[in-house]
Amino acid sequence: MFYAVKHSFTNEQFPTFAVMKAIVATLNAKYIHTSLALRWLYVANKDRLDIRFREFTIKEETEKITDELLATGCDVICLSVYIWNVERTGEIIRWLKQCNPRLFIIIGGPEVTYEPAHFLQEWPVDYVISGEGEFVLGDLIEALAKGETTLPPGVSSRDHISQTVCQADITRLAQLPSPYQLEEDREELKNRLVYVETSRGCPYQCQYCLSSREKGVRYFPMDYVLDNLKYLIEAGARQIKFLDRTFNLNKEHTRAIFEFLIDHYREGLSCQFEVYADLLTDEMIDWLNERLPTGYFRFEIGIQSTYEPTNRAIKRQQDFPLLAHNIRRLMAGGKVVLHLDLIAGLPYETFDRFVQSFNEVFALEGEEVQLGFLKMLRGTNLRRDADRYGYQYAAHAPYEIVANDAISATELHRIHEAEHALEKYWNSGRFKATMRKLFSDYYPGRYFQLFDELGQYYEENHLPHRGYLLEDLFRHLHHFLLSKGIDLYDALRTDYYSNFTQRPRGYWMQTIDKKERKKLLYAIGQDKEFLLRHRLTRRIIEKQTAIDPLDQQRYLLTIFPAEGEKTARREVIYHRKSFAFSAFFTFADQE
């Protein structure tokens, strides 16, 4: 969960402390994220050590982070290391040691668990804790304070590399003060993502995943889980993400938690789970479709590939026909938000075979399709066997693959470009009407081909993947479609307005200039018969309405709700009255 680094001293230099001040810290990917690992380390040791925890983000400056850590006056700094923060954590450790060579530094976390010798060699750290460090950390710091040289199991130093990966006793953890109910977190529960674990471990052996190195699945007591969920719901948490690697592995455990969450449903709360869709039963799906509030649960379902030789190579058990059947039944119920995962670059999957996997998964119509790229994580069996499949991958985190025997670097780059288009135009949810029309009339069954062509269009025209406006997305898609002989302007207009709860200030195409738009809306606002027939007012027309020409005589009026109103957006067609309009424009021009 975290690692500690200690400076090397001779016996004469080695200091002893009656009490050693310690801080556990990490760099989260974003502010909204929280580190459950830090909170576990804190509650497990706060009654035996002088210890605090501190979170940063990877966007904060190294000097700022080191200054804040050193300002605590601590003797021991413990840093939790993950794939997203490993490079920055190394920088911070070097700065800390330069500023205070006598500082003990301990590191831990999944990134360093299986290769402690590498980090002891590359970083000026003193100790590495492999595995779950809640209780090991306290034992190590107490040993340091006493000047003892014998290390607890699971702790490595330059003089001793441990082969043990620690597992914490779940029963002991459940007896600790709750890491979910810390007073210092209460005010931020509404603004941050809350991570919850109801079990640890994974029964599956997916070769690209570090969870495959764990043995067995251990569950927290149900009363402990439900007590903490009750607290989080009542305290106003808005997003709860369950960290269980396969949440629905144990049917009774799963049903008990689902029932509790449904019975304690609170508007504004969403819960996210990693689910193995093969294990869902018809009875469970029927029950969810009947009882679940719409959008309350979000299921992340890892499919990764539909190619059986690939699944066998990575030791992934999957019954795709059954999985697809279960996903379709969930989709038909309309209650659960589905997020389907694919991985590009797995063994034996060529470009053409990956396209088939993508299209088979996309056809299941999940709200999001997450297209990831294989990363050769330290400690995984697939990284160990990289040569068998001809893998080339980056030496530094996140260790993403460049190519293998089945797929070239050029082909992977092409998939990357398609993934950018997928994120912008499907996963964003901003183009629902346009996407439906495209896939029904122009790209039936050819889902990847659309995103592939869009990605190539972006690349050929040097369009940016970052720093763009919403209007840019619509404009680029419109021009791309026109280049294919496809005009979906009406659907794009509908999608554009669907992104706003109030009338937008701009528009993605200049169909009417600003001055003329204002005149038109003013003129329509004078048409009392029209206003009465559609239950409108002059103020609604002028302040809440967007106008678009349909032809020389007709205009589409899109009427947005006023601020604070919960009424639906609606559309009305206005037929231009030539006499009234000409009289108005003559008057307006004179004015």
HELIX and SHEET records of a PDB file:
HELIX    1   1 LEU A   36  ASN A   45  1                                  10    
HELIX    2   2 THR A   62  ALA A   71  1                                  10    
HELIX    3   3 VAL A   86  CYS A   99  1                                  14    
HELIX    4   4 PRO A  110  THR A  113  1                                   4    
HELIX    5   5 PRO A  116  GLU A  122  1                                   7    
HELIX    6   6 GLU A  134  LYS A  146  1                                  13    
HELIX    7   7 ILE A  170  ALA A  174  1                                   5    
HELIX    8   8 GLU A  183  GLU A  188  5                                   6    
HELIX    9   9 LEU A  210  ARG A  213  5                                   4    
HELIX   10  10 MET A  222  GLU A  234  1                                  13    
HELIX   11  11 LYS A  251  ASP A  263  1                                  13    
HELIX   12  12 ALA A  277  LEU A  279  5                                   3    
HELIX   13  13 ASP A  282  ARG A  291  1                                  10    
HELIX   14  14 GLU A  308  ALA A  313  1                                   6    
HELIX   15  15 PHE A  320  GLY A  333  1                                  14    
HELIX   16  16 PHE A  351  PHE A  362  1                                  12    
HELIX   17  17 ASN A  381  ARG A  384  1                                   4    
HELIX   18  18 ALA A  386  TYR A  389  5                                   4    
HELIX   19  19 ALA A  409  LEU A  422  1                                  14    
HELIX   20  20 GLU A  423  ASN A  427  3                                   5    
HELIX   21  21 LYS A  432  LYS A  437  1                                   6    
HELIX   22  22 LEU A  438  TYR A  442  3                                   5    
HELIX   23  23 TYR A  447  GLU A  460  1                                  14    
HELIX   24  24 LEU A  470  SER A  483  1                                  14    
HELIX   25  25 TYR A  489  SER A  498  1                                  10    
HELIX   26  26 LYS A  514  GLY A  525  1                                  12    
HELIX   27  27 LYS A  528  ARG A  533  1                                   6    
HELIX   28  28 ARG A  538  GLN A  544  1                                   7    
HELIX   29  29 SER A  578  GLN A  590  1                                  13    
SHEET    1   A 7 ASP A  50  THR A  57  0                                        
SHEET    2   A 7 LYS A  21  ASN A  28  1                                        
SHEET    3   A 7 VAL A  76  SER A  80  1                                        
SHEET    4   A 7 TYR A   3  LYS A   6 -1                                        
SHEET    5   A 7 PHE A 104  GLY A 108 -1                                        
SHEET    6   A 7 TYR A 127  ILE A 129  1                                        
SHEET    7   A 7 VAL A 155  SER A 156 -1                                        
SHEET    1   B 6 LEU A 193  VAL A 196  0                                        
SHEET    2   B 6 GLN A 239  PHE A 242  1                                        
SHEET    3   B 6 SER A 270  GLU A 274  1                                        
SHEET    4   B 6 PHE A 297  GLN A 304  1                                        
SHEET    5   B 6 VAL A 337  ALA A 344  1                                        
SHEET    6   B 6 GLU A 368  PHE A 373  1                                        
SHEET    1   C 2 SER A 199  ARG A 200  0                                        
SHEET    2   C 2 ARG A 218  TYR A 219 -1                                        
SHEET    1   D 2 GLN A 392  TYR A 393  0                                        
SHEET    2   D 2 ILE A 401  ALA A 403 -1                                        
SHEET    1   E 3 THR A 545  PRO A 549  0                                        
SHEET    2   E 3 ARG A 554  ILE A 559 -1                                        
SHEET    3   E 3 ARG A 570  HIS A 575 -1                                        
END                                                                             
